[in-house]
Amino acid sequence: MIEIKSKRWLAAGIFGLMASSAVATYVFMTGPFGGPETGELVLNQKDVVAVETTTDAAFAETILSAEQRYPYTISPRSSLVTELRKLDISPRDIHDLVAAAKPIRNLGRLTAGTRFQVGFSGTNSEVFTSLRIRLSPRDVLAIERKTDGAWLAEAVQKKVDTKVLTFKGNVKSSLWESAVEAEMNPALIAELAEIFAWQVDFAREVRVGDQWRLSVEEESVQGEKLGSGSILSAEYTNAGETHTAVLFRRGEEDLGYFGPDGTSLKRVFLKSPIQYGRISSRFQKRRLHPILKTVRPHNGVDYAAPTGTPIRVVGDGQVEAVGRNGGAGNFIKIRHNSTYATSYKHLSRFAKNVRRGSRVQQGQTIGYVGSTGMSSGPHLHFEFYVNGRYVDPLGMKFPAAAPVPREQLAEFVETKNVFLAYLPDWEI
């Protein structure tokens, strides 16, 4: 059990664990220069404050939490200066370290909840020697007193550890529920839908019995999870047809997702402007208008969705028109090139920075579902034009984007073989 000798010993941020045999000295190396990374357990008895504790072999493998590594926190309505004064740090030392840190970070602007660690040295731990501030799980600001008494600040970026996790699921009620049942972060399902957005219309084509599997990176720093990294490989079986995606990575750059033969999964246009929703009315030459009660053409596709559902542009282009237009309500028209254009109607509101003449990129949110204009309920009316004429977007087939360049194909094949091998067996 740890025995705290003094307030300054506590301030050094040193923790022991209950164990069973020999007595040892365990410390945090609080300085970043020439020593181990913060949080690494070391044996040292020189120029550091120590704490006596019993230990066993398991101690060295223990991963300490952020709270253990950085035991102090800036309280609400407080500041780092106030917290350091509570630890008997002199005003002069505080002034000097704040000045040293200023080129990197203004310590007066640290927010409540920021954690930090302090270190002392000397026979009776009387000399304040270091301060480490946890800016994020990965980023630390380390400030150390040098032998000449001057303070030196350094931004330290901790090593991110990456491992590969795999998941698989079977759609029994919804895609989201299949992720929950697989004990996977459901947010990854949204990423999966983005990857296969050109092959599967997840607003209308998801069926009970569909299957999916994927491999994904999980990132952590000293045992603290940062979250999911990139999906490395994935497969989705929809209505008996299996679609496969492999991430092509060169060095540290992710170049996109491709099929096993190197063809791009991307198409010129997305299959749906809404990620999740249902088609309430299709493109048809004759339809009874729900409000006017007259038979007239329905020159688009209606997607029923709750008010506020994001609407994404189906392809790169330029905003040709945006605003209010009678029965269309709030609408946006996008010119993609000299041949293709699309229109989005009955919006509740527009996305920020969407204005006439602005450029938009495929998948970008341009507005939100509403019921403005002549509308019987919240939905998106989506229209597609080829050479100025209405066409049925559900019946269109578009060419793929550029494949893996020929000179990079051998490298892609090596990546593909590794990433596809991560996928779990289909059996669930």
C-alpha positions in Angstrom: 0.0 0.0 0.0 1.3 3.5 -0.8 2.5 5.6 2.1 2.3 9.3 1.3 5.2 11.0 3.1 4.2 14.7 2.4 2.0 17.0 0.3 4.9 17.4 -2.1 5.3 13.6 -2.5 1.6 13.5 -3.4 2.2 16.3 -5.9 4.8 14.4 -7.7 2.0 12.2 -9.2 3.5 8.9 -8.1 1.3 5.9 -7.6 2.0 2.3 -6.3 -0.1 -0.8 -6.4 -0.9 -3.3 -3.7 1.2 -6.5 -4.1 3.0 -9.1 -2.0 6.8 -9.3 -1.8 9.9 -7.1 -2.2 10.2 -3.4 -1.5 11.0 -1.3 -4.5 11.1 2.3 -5.6 8.7 3.2 -8.5 8.5 6.6 -10.0 7.2 8.7 -12.9 9.9 10.2 -15.0 8.4 13.7 -15.1 10.8 15.2 -17.6 10.5 14.5 -21.3 14.2 15.0 -22.2 16.2 11.8 -22.4 13.9 9.8 -20.2 11.2 7.3 -20.7 7.7 8.4 -21.9 5.3 9.6 -19.3 3.4 6.9 -17.6 6.2 4.3 -18.1 7.3 2.6 -14.9 11.0 2.8 -14.1 13.4 2.0 -11.3 15.3 5.1 -10.2 16.5 6.6 -7.0 18.3 9.7 -8.1 16.8 13.2 -8.4 13.2 12.0 -8.2 10.8 11.7 -5.4 10.1 8.1 -4.4 7.5 6.1 -2.7 7.9 2.8 -1.0 5.5 0.0 -1.9 5.4 -3.8 -2.0 5.3 -5.3 -5.5 5.3 -8.4 -7.6 6.0 -9.3 -11.2 2.6 -8.2 -12.5 3.4 -4.6 -11.4 5.7 -3.9 -14.3 3.0 -4.8 -16.8 0.3 -2.6 -15.3 -1.1 0.1 -17.5 -1.9 3.2 -15.5 -4.9 5.2 -16.2 -4.9 8.9 -17.2 -6.1 9.7 -13.7 -3.1 7.9 -12.2 -0.6 9.5 -14.6 -2.1 13.0 -14.3 -3.6 13.1 -10.8 -4.4 16.8 -10.7 -7.3 18.6 -12.5 -8.1 22.3 -13.2 -11.4 22.7 -11.2 -14.4 24.6 -12.6 -14.0 28.4 -12.3 -10.3 27.9 -11.5 -7.0 28.1 -13.5 -3.7 26.3 -13.7 -2.0 29.0 -11.8 -4.5 28.7 -8.9 -4.1 24.9 -8.9 -0.3 25.2 -8.8 -0.5 27.6 -5.9 -2.5 25.1 -4.0 0.5 22.8 -4.4 2.9 25.4 -2.9 4.5 26.2 -6.2 6.1 29.7 -5.9 4.8 32.6 -8.0 8.2 33.0 -9.5 8.3 29.4 -10.8 4.8 29.7 -12.1 5.7 33.0 -13.9 8.8 31.4 -15.5 7.1 28.2 -16.7 4.1 30.1 -18.1 6.6 32.3 -20.1 8.5 29.2 -21.3 5.3 27.5 -22.5 3.8 30.6 -24.2 5.3 29.9 -27.7 3.6 26.6 -27.6 0.5 27.1 -25.5 -1.1 29.9 -23.5 -1.5 28.2 -20.1 -4.0 30.9 -19.0 -6.4 29.5 -21.5 -6.5 25.8 -20.4 -10.0 24.7 -19.7 -11.5 23.2 -16.6 -11.0 19.4 -16.5 -7.4 19.6 -18.0 -5.3 17.1 -16.1 -1.6 17.6 -15.1 1.3 16.1 -13.3 4.1 17.8 -11.3 7.5 16.7 -10.2 10.0 17.6 -7.5 13.6 16.6 -6.8 16.1 16.9 -4.0 16.6 15.0 -0.7 13.3 16.3 0.7 11.6 16.9 -2.6 11.9 20.6 -2.1 12.7 21.7 -5.7 9.9 22.0 -8.3 11.4 20.5 -11.5 8.7 19.7 -14.0 5.1 20.0 -15.2 3.3 17.8 -17.7 -0.1 18.9 -19.0 -2.4 16.4 -20.7 -3.8 18.3 -23.7 -5.3 15.1 -25.3 -4.8 11.4 -25.0 -2.0 11.8 -27.5 -0.6 15.3 -26.9 1.3 16.4 -23.8 2.9 19.7 -23.0 6.1 19.0 -21.0 7.9 21.8 -19.2 11.2 21.1 -17.3 13.7 23.1 -15.3 17.2 22.6 -16.7 20.3 22.4 -14.7 21.0 26.2 -15.1 17.5 27.0 -13.7 15.9 28.0 -17.0 12.6 26.3 -18.0 12.2 24.6 -21.3 8.9 23.6 -22.9 8.3 20.9 -25.4 5.2 19.5 -27.2 5.3 15.7 -26.9 3.2 13.5 -29.1 2.8 10.0 -27.6 3.0 6.9 -29.7 -0.3 5.6 -30.9 -0.7 1.8 -30.7 -2.9 0.3 -33.4 -4.6 -3.2 -33.4 -7.1 -4.7 -35.8 -10.5 -5.7 -34.7 -13.1 -7.7 -36.7 -16.9 -7.8 -36.6 -19.7 -9.5 -38.5 -23.4 -9.2 -38.4 -26.7 -10.5 -39.8 -29.6 -8.1 -40.5 -32.6 -9.3 -38.6 -34.5 -6.1 -38.2 -32.2 -3.2 -39.1 -28.6 -2.6 -40.0 -28.1 -0.5 -36.8 -29.5 -3.3 -34.6 -27.2 -5.8 -36.3 -24.2 -3.7 -35.2 -25.5 -3.5 -31.6 -26.0 -7.3 -31.6 -22.4 -7.7 -32.8 -21.2 -5.5 -29.9 -19.7 -3.1 -32.4 -19.8 0.7 -32.2 -22.9 1.4 -34.4 -21.1 4.5 -35.8 -19.0 2.0 -37.8 -22.2 1.0 -39.7 -22.5 4.6 -41.0 -18.9 4.2 -42.3 -19.7 0.9 -43.8 -22.7 2.5 -45.6 -20.5 5.2 -46.9 -18.0 2.7 -48.3 -20.8 0.8 -50.2 -22.9 3.9 -50.9 -22.4 3.4 -54.7 -23.3 -0.3 -54.7 -26.2 -0.4 -52.2 -28.9 2.1 -51.6 -29.1 1.8 -47.8 -32.3 3.9 -47.8 -34.3 1.2 -49.7 -32.3 -1.9 -50.5 -31.4 -3.2 -47.0 -33.1 -6.6 -46.5 -33.6 -9.0 -43.7 -30.9 -11.7 -44.2 -28.3 -9.3 -45.5 -24.8 -10.0 -44.0 -21.8 -7.9 -43.4 -18.3 -8.3 -42.0 -15.4 -5.9 -41.6 -11.9 -5.3 -40.1 -11.1 -2.0 -38.5 -8.2 -0.4 -36.7 -8.5 0.5 -33.0 -6.1 3.2 -31.8 -5.0 3.7 -28.2 -2.3 5.5 -26.2 -0.9 3.8 -23.2 -4.0 1.6 -22.9 -6.4 4.5 -23.3 -8.7 4.1 -26.4 -8.8 6.9 -28.9 -11.5 5.3 -31.0 -11.7 3.5 -34.3 -9.3 4.2 -37.1 -9.9 3.2 -40.7 -12.0 0.3 -41.9 -9.4 -1.9 -43.7 -11.6 -4.3 -45.5 -15.3 -5.0 -45.6 -17.9 -7.2 -47.3 -21.7 -6.6 -47.6 -24.1 -9.3 -49.0 -27.3 -7.7 -50.2 -30.0 -9.8 -51.9 -27.5 -12.6 -52.6 -24.8 -10.3 -54.1 -21.6 -9.8 -52.2 -19.7 -6.5 -52.5 -16.1 -6.3 -51.3 -14.1 -3.3 -50.4 -10.4 -2.9 -49.6 -8.6 0.2 -48.4 -5.6 1.1 -50.5 -3.0 2.6 -48.3 0.3 3.9 -49.5 2.6 4.9 -46.6 0.4 7.0 -44.3 -2.1 8.1 -47.0 -5.4 6.4 -47.5 -6.3 6.5 -51.2 -9.8 5.1 -51.0 -11.7 1.9 -51.3 -11.4 -0.5 -54.2 -12.7 -3.9 -55.3 -10.4 -6.9 -55.3 -9.6 -6.2 -59.0 -8.5 -2.6 -58.3 -11.7 -1.0 -59.7 -12.9 2.0 -57.6 -16.1 1.5 -55.6 -17.0 5.1 -56.2 -19.3 6.1 -59.0 -20.0 9.4 -60.6 -23.2 9.7 -58.5 -24.3 8.2 -55.2 -27.4 6.0 -55.3 -29.3 8.0 -52.8 -29.2 11.6 -51.4 -30.3 10.3 -48.0 -28.3 7.7 -46.1 -31.3 6.2 -44.2 -34.9 6.6 -45.2 -37.6 5.1 -47.3 -39.0 5.8 -50.7 -42.5 7.0 -50.4 -43.2 7.8 -54.1 -41.3 6.8 -57.2 -40.7 8.5 -60.5 -43.9 8.1 -62.7 -45.6 9.7 -65.6 -49.1 9.8 -63.9 -49.7 10.2 -60.2 -52.5 11.5 -58.1 -51.1 14.6 -56.4 -51.8 14.2 -52.6 -52.7 17.8 -52.2 -54.1 19.0 -55.5 -55.9 15.7 -56.1 -55.2 15.9 -59.8 -53.3 13.4 -62.0 -50.0 14.8 -63.1 -46.4 13.6 -63.7 -44.2 12.9 -60.7 -40.8 13.8 -62.0 -38.6 12.7 -59.1 -38.3 10.3 -56.2 -39.7 11.1 -52.7 -37.7 10.0 -49.7 -39.7 10.1 -46.4 -37.5 10.9 -43.4 -37.8 12.9 -40.2 -37.5 16.7 -40.3 -33.8 17.6 -40.0 -32.4 14.5 -41.7 -29.2 15.5 -43.5 -29.4 15.6 -47.3 -26.2 14.9 -49.2 -25.4 16.0 -52.7 -25.0 12.9 -55.0 -22.1 14.2 -57.0 -19.5 17.0 -57.3 -20.9 20.2 -58.8 -21.8 23.8 -58.4 -24.9 25.3 -56.8 -27.0 26.7 -59.7 -29.9 27.9 -57.5 -30.8 28.0 -53.8 -33.8 29.6 -52.1 -37.6 29.4 -51.9 -39.6 28.5 -55.0 -43.4 28.2 -54.6 -44.6 24.6 -54.3 -41.1 23.3 -54.2 -40.5 25.2 -50.9 -36.8 25.5 -50.0 -34.9 24.0 -52.8 -31.3 23.6 -54.2 -30.3 22.8 -57.8 -26.9 21.5 -58.5 -25.2 21.6 -61.9 -22.7 18.7 -62.1 -21.5 19.2 -65.6 -22.8 20.1 -69.0 -25.0 16.9 -69.0 -26.2 16.2 -65.5 -28.0 18.3 -62.8 -30.0 17.4 -59.7 -32.6 19.2 -57.5 -33.5 18.8 -53.9 -36.9 20.2 -52.7 -39.1 20.9 -49.6 -36.0 21.4 -47.3 -36.4 22.7 -43.8 -33.2 24.6 -44.1 -29.9 24.9 -46.0 -26.5 23.8 -44.8 -24.0 26.5 -43.9 -22.1 28.1 -46.8 -24.4 26.6 -49.5 -25.1 29.6 -51.8 -25.4 30.2 -55.5 -22.1 29.6 -57.2 -20.5 27.6 -54.4 -18.8 24.3 -55.2 -20.0 21.2 -53.5 -18.4 17.7 -53.2 -20.1 14.3 -53.5 -21.5 13.3 -50.1 -21.4 16.8 -48.7 -24.5 17.8 -46.6 -26.3 20.6 -48.4 -29.5 20.8 -46.5 -32.0 19.1 -44.3 -35.3 17.3 -44.8 -38.5 19.4 -44.2 -42.0 20.0 -45.4 -41.9 23.5 -46.9 -43.9 24.4 -50.0 -46.7 22.1 -51.3 -45.9 19.1 -49.1 -48.1 16.7 -47.1 -45.4 15.8 -44.7 -41.6 15.8 -44.2 -39.8 14.3 -47.1 -37.2 15.0 -49.8 -38.3 15.4 -53.4 -35.2 14.5 -55.5 -35.0 15.2 -59.2 -32.4 14.1 -61.8 -31.8 15.8 -65.1 -29.9 14.6 -68.2 -29.5 17.3 -70.8 -32.2 19.3 -69.1 -34.8 16.5 -69.2 -36.2 14.6 -66.2 -35.0 11.0 -65.8 -35.7 8.3 -63.2 -32.6 8.3 -60.9 -33.4 4.8 -59.7 -33.0 3.4 -63.2 -29.7 5.1 -64.0 -26.3 3.3 -64.1 -23.2 5.4 -63.9 -19.5 4.7 -64.7 -17.0 4.1 -61.9 -14.3 6.5 -60.9 -10.7 5.8 -61.8 -9.2 2.4 -60.8 -5.9 1.8 -59.1 -3.2 3.1 -61.5 -1.5 0.3 -63.4 1.9 1.2 -61.9 0.5 0.8 -58.4 -1.5 -2.4 -59.0 1.2 -4.8 -57.6 1.4 -2.8 -54.4 -2.4 -2.8 -54.1 -2.5 -6.6 -54.5 -0.1 -7.0 -51.6 -2.3 -4.7 -49.4 -5.4 -6.5 -50.6 -4.1 -9.9 -49.6 -3.2 -8.7 -46.1 -6.4 -6.7 -45.4 -8.8 -9.4 -46.8 -7.1 -12.0 -44.6 -8.3 -10.0 -41.5 -12.0 -10.6 -42.3 -13.7 -13.1 -40.0 -15.5 -16.2 -41.2 -19.1 -15.6 -42.4 -20.6 -18.1 -39.9 -22.4 -16.2 -37.1 
